[in-house]
């Protein structure tokens, strides 16, 4: 027989977590108490317990509660269990065949971008990337294609916690300019980089969306600047968007 008090507690904890959305990513104790109609003392115990287990974190800057890092890990595992890499790999193979360049699948985790899959070109001159490699969020096409769709509070937290270190000649290091660039990414549906992370490298990337419309990954093309020109930018941007849409459609269909 179920312990109804335990079930009630679990339901309340889930209710707390459900308050955190893209539109409302940060809450004070008073705001949550009013929203959930729970006494502050009871709610505070829930929040501290969730924080202890990595499900929430209290920002040292504004003292508001935000979703914790463990949820990012669970989200990545959920994406993996849904076969994101499995679904994306044949599409990456096709994309490499069409573009002649190395193609990548990346995801966001804990203020960083992680390469989870790649298909390398046969060209002797190519950009070398490894699966599992972590990159900052503010530099590179795949990074910006993911960062652009994070909640504004999360973007601010990344800038505050990680800074905007200069990695290469064209790395964006000004917060205002970066936010303007992310707005352009959202407007055109893909990200572009030219020597932002590595000298002699450029790339394009487009976001992958799940059945809810949430961005869960990015498809990117990366190559050397010796094969860079305006026509290729347009061509590869179309190819990336089409490939990302194909992965998104498979995720939505539950394939």
N, C-alpha and C positions, 0 to 999 in steps of 0.2 A: 504494500500500500504506500502511495506516494506521501512524502512529508510535505504537506501543503505549505508550511511556513518556509521551507527551503525553496520550493517552487516559486512562492511569492517573492522571496528575496532575489532569486535569479531573474524573475520578470522585471523587478525594479531596477536591477543592474543593467539589464538590456535596455530598459527605458531610458536610463541615464545616457548610455552610449548612443542611443538613437537620436538624442538631442543634437549631436554634433554632425552637422551637415556642411556642404560646400558653402551655403549661404550663412550659416551660423557655426563657424569653426571654433569659437572661443566663448566660454561662459564663466561668469563669476558665481560664487556660491549663492548669493542672493538671487541672481537671475535664474539659476537652475531650480532653486527652492520654489520660486514663484511659478516657474514653468511646470514643474512636476507636482506641485502642491504637497511637498514633503517638508517636514521640520528641518531647519538648518542643521541641528545636531545629528539627526539620523542621516541626512544627506552627506554631511561631512565625513562620517564614518565610511560610507560607501565610496566617496571620492578618494579618501586616503587608501582604502583597500585596493581600489582599481589602480591607483598610482604605484603602490607597492609591487603590483604584479605587471607593471609596464603597460597597462591599458590606457591610462591617462597620464598626463604630465602637467605640472603647474608651472607656468612661465614665470621666470624670475623677474622679467621686465614689468609686466602688467598684472601679475598674480592671478591671471585667469587660467582656467583649465582647458586643455586641448587633448586631442587623441594622442595616445602614446605610441612608442616605437614598436611594441610587440604586435600591434594591429597591422603595421606595415609588413612585418614578417609574415603574419597570417595571410595578409592579402596577397603577398608574393607566392606563398604556398598554394593559396586557392587558385591563383592564375595558373600556376604550374599544374595543379591537379586537373584543371579544366583543359589542359593540353595546349597552352599557348605556344610553347616551343614546338610541339608536335605539329600543330596547325600551321605555324609560320614557316617551318623549315622548307617544305616544297615550294612555297611562294618565294622565299628568299633565293632558292636555287634558280627559279625562273627569272627573278629580278637581276641576279648576277649574269645570267645568260643574255638578258636584254640590254643591260648597261655595260657589261664587260668589267665591272668593278666589284670590290668587296661589299657585301651587304650585311646588315646588322639588325638584331632584335635587342632592344634595350628596355629596361623597366626602372622605375623610380623606387628608391628605398632609403629611408633614414638620411635625408639631405644629400643623397648621392645618386648617380645614374650607374646602373650595372649592365654590362653586356652579357646577355643570357644565351645568345646564339649568333653564329656568323657563318657565312659562306664566302670563301675567298676566291678572288679572281685568279686566272691563270697568268696574268701579266707578270713579268719579272719585276717591274716597278709597281709597288702597291703599298697601301697603308697597312701596317701590321697591328692587329688588335687581338686580344685574347679573351676567350669566354671567361667571365668572372671579373674582368677588369672593371675597376670603379673609376668614375670620372666626376668632377664637379658639375653642378647643375647649370652654371651660368655660361659655359663655354662649349661650343660644338653644336652641330645641327641636332643630333639625337637628344642631347641634353636640353636644349631650348624647346624642342618639340614636346618634351614632357613637362618641363618647368612651367611653360606657358599656361598649362591647364590646371595647375595647383591652385588652391585657395589663396587669396591675397595675403592672408595672415601667415600661411606656410611659406610663401615667397619671402615675406619680410623676415621670418625666422631664419631662413637659409642665409639671407644676406647678413643678418645680425650675427648668427652663430659661426658661419663659415667664411664670411667676407667674400670679396670678389678678387682673388689673387690673379695677377697677370701671368698667364701661362705661355702666351705667344704674342706675336706682334699685333694681332687684331682682337685680342681678348677684351671684352667689354668689362670695364672695372668701375663704371659709374652707375649707381643704383637707378637713377632716373632714366638714363639711356637704356639700361637693361630692361626696365619695365616697358619702355616704349617699343623696344625690339620684340618683347614677348607679346605685346598687343598686335604688332604686325604679323607675328606667327599665327595668332588666333584668326586674324582677318583673312590671311591668304591660305591657311590650312596646311602650311608646311614651314619648316625652318631651314635656313641656309647658313653655312659657315665657311669662312675662308681664312685659313691660318689662325684660328682662334685657340686651338689646343696643341697643334704640331706644325712646325715649319714645313712648308711644301705640301700641306694637306688641305683638302676642302671636302664638303659634304652637304647632303640634303637629307631631310627626314620628315616623316609624317606620322601623326598619332593614330594609334589603334584604340577603338572604343568597344566596350563590352555591351551586353544587352540593355544596360541601363543608360547607355550613352556616356559612361564614365571612361576617361582615358586610362588605359591599363598598360600601355607599352608604346613603342615607336619602331617603325621600320626605317632604316637609313641606308644610304649609299655613301661610301667614303672612297676617295681616290687622291692621287697626287695632282698638284696644281699644273703639271705639264699637260694634263688632259682636262683643263678647266677652260671653259668659255661660256658666253651668255646663252648660246644655243643649247649646250649640254645642261646648263642649269634648268632651263625650261623643260627639256626632255626628261631629265632625271626627277624633277619635281612631280611631273605627271605620272611617271612610273612609280614613284614612292607612294603617292596618294592612292593610286590604283591598287598597289600591293597591300597597303594598310587597310583599305576598304575591303579587300578580299578577306584578310584575316578577321576583320571586324564582323563581316557577314557570317563567317564560319562560327565565331564565338556566339553570335546572336542566334544562330540556328541550332546551337548545341551539338554541332558535328564532332 
